[in-house]
């Protein structure tokens, strides 16, 4: 364990930050600080708003002057995601941007945010290269090894609007996946509840379990090869690892899925074709723009790795 000191800071509350409880705001702003420490520095008066002590339930107002003291925190030694390897791709893979949203085609292998042994992810990268952005938050998440569409909100109002659409299931997503075996033509829907289990090594895995959350995924065959099937997949709900868990449950796991896949079958294919990335890609999304209410359709091209892989299949 090592420690680092976060320097004192003054935050001026703008319209994208208002109406949040101070404790929730600080938890989002300083994700590496334990919640217990945040509550302690609020309770002891070290956090000041307009030079006054406040309670954890204080709601921020526009124009508030928030003062945060220097904070000493202990951190684990973590692996650093090789962000420099992806810098060009991240900057060049912007699919859409305006004053409200930033949408990228995320490469496989980079996390969307720091955590779980990774210090740096997509959101940290864009915050670093765009220090003048007053607000930048992830609208949703996709797995580190999954590539494809990732949406960031540039205004709090945009984030609220997109989250409402997610809750009301108004956002339509399509994924492309290559699965083992010949997928049955009559298997077009899997509706099985998923329960998250957290292991001691900080990894999590979803299991089919009646005590889990309702999860629904739709499937359409795009092309069948000799021993694999290319699928279009439409998740109706957005549970963690939902597509990976449902395809595994069906007996047709996604190729090179280290958590839900079939390592023996993966190895047979890997010996013929030199690739090992998870063959799952978020290829398109439809939603209502949070400002002008127009329907947006965004597509993310397959990367060269997947395209070359598919060209070598028989």
PyMOL commands that set and color helices and strands:
alter all, ss='L'
color gray80, all
select helices_A, chain A and resi 22-29+35-43+83-92+122-129+156-167+242-249+263-272+304-311
alter helices_A, ss='H'
color red, helices_A
select strands_A, chain A and resi 2-6+9-12+48-49+52-53+65-68+71-75+94-97+101-106+137-138+147-153+172-180+189-191+194-198+204-208+216-224+228-235+280-288+295-299
alter strands_A, ss='S'
color yellow, strands_A
deselect
rebuild
show_as cartoon
